[in-house]
Amino acid sequence: MSTHSSTSSAQGVAWNLGDLYTGVNDAAIERDLDAALRRAQAFESAYRGKIDVPGGPPIHTFLEAVAELESLSEQMDKPSVFAGLMHAAKTDDPPRGALLARARERRALINKHLIFFDLEWVKIESADAERLLAEPSLARYRHYLDQKRAWRPHYLSEPEEKLLEEKAITGRAAFVRLFDETVASLRFPFERDGKSEALSLSRINAHLYDADRDVRRAAAEGLTTGLRDNARLLTYLMNTLVLDHRSDCELRRFDSPMAPRHLANEIEATVVDALMTATERYHGTVHRYYRLKARLLGVETLYDYDRYAVLFADMPPCDWTTARSIVLESYEAFSPRAGAIVGEFFDKNWIDAELRDGKRGGAFSSSTVPSVHPYILMNFTDKLRDVMTLAHELGHGVHQYLSRGVGYLQCDTPLTTAEMASVFGEMLTFQRLQQRYPDPRIRLAMLCGKIEDSFATVFRQVVLTRFEQSLHRARHERGELTTEQINELWLSANRPMHGEVVRLTAGYGWWWSYIGHFVHVPFYCYAYAFGELLVLALVQKYKQEGSAFVPRYLELLSSGGSDAPHVLLAKLGVDVTDPRFWELGLRLLDDMVTEAEGLAGRV
């Protein structure tokens, strides 16, 4: 079986991480870790016992402490950020794995000297805390400090917190790393025209978009085979991490497995329930579209491996240079400021897009630290859909770049609004693509692709969340689950969305096992649906308001996580706490399906 590596026009497009460190052996890594440890020890000596005092600490003492905490936290985290990026780019390189382990171990050691601060802060009487938070000099840190207090019921004692921090390295973090390295190293058999290849996950997934049904079927069979052959390990990892999450929830007195994610996302469970329920009421829109897709493909039965098929085999490819031009033009047309930031990502090699063995699959944008800038990883395969992925990650990048101004403690956003800028960037680029390719067949194909991407971001993410709910519940009630039991939970969660229109094969039952979100961040997925439906509403506002919308939108991105999402979004006239809000985006998706039906009648 050949292990020939496919190439793309993005070969050589690799990031330059030199703004962080020069490589795994850069002496500055150890210097930063050593300095951060000394600062953390000095911080503990200076402030332990001086925060949780009657009446609260003097404002100047508290402000000084928080400012030092922010500065040394960035220095402490920078080596781990760099190590994580190095490892993602080449997960099968032992020196990079060793650096990742060392950086995480040292970070945990340093952080043990800082844990006391949060615990003392949350113990302060509410009236005293409110007085401190009202001080103008603390405005830069107000939301960060307020959110820390929201976790007050869920903190443990200091010795317990230190123990959990230390054991996480050989516990949850170790299992997550094992999952990442395992999935990145998997090779899936792909047989076509008497030839056999062993493909990575990203490469075999790319074949599921092929116009040739035999290619899609072969890719689906190969994907299933690879996952089935590794099911014992992947099932064990899932069982272990679900149990670990439940244990953590019980220790921290959360009443449900989703509660920690809701708190971190600064969102009420009722809002999430309203989002998911509203989405499920529109399954009929999905079924309508898949009936259209079957007709356009000329097949009587639409199988799971047909869902993302391009409609026409002669769809134009898109090389890296063209993709770069399209995305850059899209952002520049919206805002010269956003366009200039996107230009920096290309010009300064902040993007890693080439295909290489051992590279992590999928795509992400890492915010790194405010003193540097974000970095993007993706796997570019010369498809038009890759343009949308590039636009998506650059949306994250613009958001992260702009939010650096609010400082390290408040630059990151909850997951619910973390997807906002990325999906908005996709929509800008989709509109540009529609203008660039006026041919009705290509326009229909791109519209169908956008509908499918939106379905994957809204309906599928709700399905993934329902699967997680059932998985966590079953693991608790039945104990360790077999692969077959998890497969059935997966199929059961997927059936309502696909209805009688899409035939789910038995092999599809194994496809839960490579999805990293379940492993990295439990219950991450509903944030995608939140972000997509939010952006559909924002796009409508942009159409209505024109250029007046742009500075307010960029101001929102620049705010990072400096206030609660519903407060920041209210400045744009958006009320995500209204259950009816989600209907706006869902109706727009339904309108897109209607448009596709009309276009199909003219092609």
KADADA-V651143 format. One record per helix or strand of 3 or more residues. SS is the DSSP state (A for helix, B for strand). FROM is the first residue (numbers start at 0). LEN is the number of residues. If there is no record, write none. Layout:
SS	FROM	LEN
SS	FROM	LEN
This chain:
A	16	3
A	26	21
A	58	31
A	93	18
A	114	9
A	125	8
A	135	15
A	151	3
A	157	11
A	171	14
B	187	5
B	194	5
A	200	9
A	212	17
A	230	21
A	258	7
A	268	13
A	282	15
A	303	3
A	319	15
A	335	12
B	363	3
B	374	3
A	383	23
A	414	4
A	419	17
A	439	18
A	458	20
A	482	16
A	505	9
A	516	4
A	525	20
A	546	12
A	564	6
A	580	20
